[in-house]
Structure formats: structure tokens, C-alpha cells
Amino acid sequence: MRNERDFKLAEADNRIAEAERNIRHVESLLPHLTDQGHSTTEIESHIDLMTEALHHLKEQRRLIVGTLH
């Protein structure tokens, strides 16, 4: 049971890390898009939503760990 739990937590950690990388990647594209004359307002709004979702994922993981200990 513990191995499965650890595996699932590691999987959650990997997904959180991937989401963080994705957000950073999209953020890194903003200056280039701005330089090309594109509006980034909508993209920035999506980044805000992605960041909020990431925050919730981290909080859920924290709560799960809290219930396991």
C-alpha cells in the first residue's frame, strides 16, 4: 500500500513540475510575441488561470499528504 501511495504522490509531483515548466515556457514566449506586435492580454489571462489551477493542485497534494501522516 505504501509503495502505491508513494508512486501516486511521485506522479502528482511530476505533473505539478510539468505544469510549472509549461507555465514558465509560455511566459518566456511573451516578450517575443510582444516584440512581434501581438497582444498578449489573452495569453496572460490564460497564464493566470493555469497558475491558479497549479496552486490548487499543490494544495490538494499538501492535503493528501496531511491525511496520510
Secondary structure, 3 states (H helix, E strand, C coil): CHHHHHHHHHHHHHHHHHHHHHHHHHHHHHHHHHHCCCCCHHHHHHHHHHHHHHHHHHHHHHHHHHHHC
